[in-house]
Amino acid sequence: MSPSLLHINNYTTYLEVYNPHDYTYTLPMNTLLGRITHIPYQMHSCLLSDTSREYSSLSSQRHILNAIDLEQKPSATSHTIDKLITHIKNVQHKQKLRSILQQHMKIFDISQVTQANTHIQHTINTGDSLPISSRPYPRTIEQRRELQAEIQKMTQTNQIRPSNSPWSSPVIIHKKKDGGIRFLVDYRKLNSVTKKDCFPQPTTEELLHRLGGHRFYTKLDLKSGYFQLPIHETEKEKTAFITQDGLWEFNVLPQGIMNGPPTFQRTMHNLLGYGRWDYVMVYLDDILIFSRSLNEHQQHLNEILSILAKANFQVNPDKCSVAVQEIEFLSHTINEQGIKPNGDKIKAIIDLPAPHTLKEANEFLGKINWYRKFIPNFAHIAAPLHKVTNKTKHHRHEFKWGPDQQHSFDEFKRILTTYPLFLEYPDSSTPFVLTTDASGIGIGGILRQDTPSGTKINYFKSRVLDDTERKYDTIEQEALAIFWCISELRSYIGDSDFIVETDHKPLENFHKKQINNKRVMNWLFKLQDILPQIIAVKHRPGAHNAAADYISRHFPPSTSPNINPSTINVTHADRPIGTEHWDEHVPKPQCIQYTEPSILKHTCIHNASINAQINAVTTRAQSKLQAQPRSSSANTSSTSTISQSRCSSPPMATPLHDFSLSRIRSEQAQDVIIQQILQQIRNNRRYESFTIQQGILYKLAYRNDATIKLVYAPSKLIPEIMAAYHDHPLSGHFGTGRTWSMLRNTYYWPRMKETITSHIKSCDKCSQFHVDRHKPPGFLQPIQPPNEVFQVLGMDWWGPTTTSLSGNRYVLVITDRLSGYVVAKASPTNTAQDTARTHFKNELLQAISNLIGCKHIFSTPYHPQTNEQTEPWNSTFVTQIAKYCNTDLNNWDTILPSIVYAYNNGIHSSTGISPYQLAFGRRQRHPFSPPATTFVFSKPHDYWAQVIQYRNTALKQAKQHIMHQQELSKIRFDKNRSHPTFVLGDLVWMKIFVGRHKLKARYTGPARIIRILSPVSFIVEDEHLQQFQVHSNNIRRVYSRSSS
């Protein structure tokens, strides 16, 4: 080390140390390099000894010293380089990497701020826009001091300069976690007049896909990447920013400006991208070098560092990784086998509390959406969250976090902590297999490869069907699942061949045959360029398609296990591989076998544990898998007894039924009829269709050319058998057909079908919950049309709806029963605060009816057909008004009079005459009609006689037309209906219309019929002595169950 004059700044200085030898020399720790002497300020110069002769040999050794670049390299940078390669164990490889990094040491020296030498300089195309200036944001004295210090620093490094620009943008200050400030400029106004640069930005999926199959990675992070790129001289004035202390403009590319990312991406692409796609990729200021071997990686690294050094770029060594075998990139952890989420990012999501605001919910969805490709059935799990987050800023007060959202929130956390979130890179020698499925609510698919070493899962895809797609036929939904998955994954599949698997038989090899469905053929046409890559479209039975089926159907469970953040680190070894049937990891029902023989061989209880491959089970997938034979593995056996600790509890507390042989033998011994049959068989054996084994009577039956034995059920055991095969949760309260099919191959007793039908008909749960697929009893009761116009009027309220600009929310509708003439009045309130009953059933209306001598008749509740004129009009005018409403739907009351006018002026389908013409005896002139014809009468009174004659003819014709339409309606309505047979005193169930949850009973009661108003209308009284008027459509008979 030669004597030097040193300048110490902020306790830091640099020393030049030369190695005159032709070999590497390592300085031990605490080696004394020299002594420092402080020079007083009074001395202006000092004499340095001549050392040129001592080191004259350096010039002859330039080729040796050039590898170390002796110009000026601080020791701190060398220490940083050593830290980057400490993980390399091989001494030769380590020395080689050190040599490469030291050769380009100036790239890692960030003590001096530099600008890159590139051919691209950023421009800001604002067209013909005039300069935009803004006032500075107000600052405190302390903030101004901090801001000025930052400006001073950037001025010294030549990143900014004072400006006289007509443009100006204000400065934003953000506090960092370490207490410092982040300097940003608010360029929103400038960006609004800047033309967009559409240079392509690589997607995350594209970048991650390119890393497949590589072993060594180096990540270089450009130090303040934007600030290294120059900006065109003529554009600098547009970058000007203003503070209370002055105006400055940038010499380099500032952050926050439009087209900054495209310029940066274009610069790096031109510098590194061309011809190097196989081993380097750039995403803004992150450069990733990837290779299949370490020797190859050293060559690639040396080449990229040489290019960066020539362009005078700097990297931040603290954020760099060199020649590692696993790397963090774009919030993913990448290695040779595949991709998994970043553990720190996952932990950050796990630590998030449940959202309380719309903003927090959207932030959670944004974070979890980043890892959706790792999560099967992502769309379905997230559906409840989307219901409360799909709101604009102005509707954020409507945010409601309910149980469904909490279940989805917990389900995502559970998957992130328990599911092996790992996707493998594809094997180029093996074709892909795309397995798809569709349900009525969603579609999904799994891309995999079946390799000799096991199954590789490459990708999960799923989404929810929209309202239109849910109406598609089954073949269309299944085809949509195939076409959508191919479209979404075609960039991943590339030019590789692949096989499609679907559980819909008609789509087998659809790409080679004509499908008689226009929509499917249109989808097929759009993907014709990729069809040659399809090896085959195979039919995979639903029982073997459980994984894709699960993805298209599963909704989050109602409960979630406790989340343990410590379990988030899932390794590649945790993923089940090497299985023959990759998607049969769905947990199957496990069985508890009784030690004592029984008629019910075993009771299947669903195992609720979550499997590592598919961590949830859907109804359809479960039912399919129950039919599969169990594998004879060491862990499970269909013939071994399963301990209680491994099985979950039944869905609800239900009694256990003892149908053991000893119990049956005992009950048969006490049954008189069975004992008579046994005695006769023992005496003369005349009963060939019966047999006795171990003292039990069996009925012989023939099923599919085979004889089977059916236990002759004792009469005392029949109610218990029915309870087990119908009422028990494992039997499901299904109908007669299913219950009969379960019993017919196990038991026998006389009139067995009648017993089953009677039991189910008298089942209270079935009566209250089941949907009746048949038309309810009760024939149509036509109402005789009145003789005169306005003799019978119908009244009804419609609403509430969106409040109009005039404050109206309701419509009072009055309809003439004969002519169909309508009067509709918009109103801000319906003046009834309690229920619909009080609209017309009150003392005021009763008094008015008595005063004018009219009769007030009420329609049957929840049976709109009674008010046959008013109710149809309600549905008609809503549809017509909706066609003219504005986007805010608040002008409907101004459109209402026009719709009423048009309705009254049109021909009524029931009368064949317009309501206005029938009501007032003349045609109403339309505003767009030509002038009316003039008639001249010899006497003025002749007109009145002609009006009377015309009106009487019209009324007669209208009544005939109405009665004819009623006859046609009655024929259609009465078809396949029975006449109600309710009588006084009958017990009935009443249908629930208001406030019923989907899982609540559809009918309530029972109630007793106390009065018959008509063949289809009744007054009933419930157990609380409340009376209701009901229609036969809305009641069910209560059947009593015999005690025998």
Secondary structure, 3 states (H helix, E strand, C coil): CCCCCCCCECCECCCCCCCCCCCCCCCCCCCCCCCCCCCCCCCCCCCCCCCCCCCHHHHHHHHHHCCCCCCCCCHHHHHHHHHHCCCCCCHHHHHHHHHHHHHCHHHHCCCCCCCCCCCCCECCCCCCCCCCCCCCCCCCHHHHHHHHHHHHHHHHCCCEEECCCCCCEEEEEEECCCCCEEEEECCHHHHHCCCCCCCCCCCHHHHHHCCCCCCEEEEEEECCHHHHCEECHHHHHHHCEEECCEEEEECECCCCCCCHHHHHHHHHHHHHHCCCCCCEEEECCEEEEEECCHHHHHHHHHHHHHHHHHCCCCECHHHCEEEECEEEECCEEEECCEEEECHHHHHHHHCCCCCCCHHHHHHHHHHHHCCHHHCCCHHHHHHHHHHHHCCCHHHHHHCCCCHHHHHHHHHHHHHHHHCCCCEECCCCCCCEEEEEEECCCEEEEEEEEEECCEEEEEEEEEEECCCCHHHCCHHHHHHHHHHHHHHHHHHHHCCCCEEEEECCHHHCCHHHCCCCCHHHHHHHHHCCCCHHHEEEEEECCHHHCHHHHHHHHCCCCCCCCCCCHHHCCCCHHHCCCCCCCCCCCCCCCEEEECCCCECCCEEEECCCCCCCCCCCCCHHHHHHHHCCCCCCCCCCCCCCCCCHHHCCCCCCCCCCCCCEHHHHHHHHHCCHHHHHHHHHHHHHCCCCCEEEECCEEEEEEEECCEEEEEEECCCCCHHHHHHHHHHCCCCCCCCHHHHHHHHCCCEECCCHHHHHHHHHHCCHHHHHHCCCCCCCCCCCCCCCCCCCCCCCEEEEEECCCCCCCCCCCEEEEEEECCCCCEEEEEECCCCCCCCHHHHCCCHHHHHHHHHHCCCCCCCCCCCHHHCCCHHHHHHHHHHHHHCCCCCCCCCHHHHHHHHHHHHHHCCCCCCCCCHHHHHHCCCCCCCCCCCCCCCCCCCCCHHHHHHHHHHHHHHHHHHHHHHHHHHHHHHHHHCCCCCCCCCCCCEEEEECCCCCCCCCCCEEEEEEEEEEEECCEEEEECCCCCEEEEEHHHEEECCCCCCC
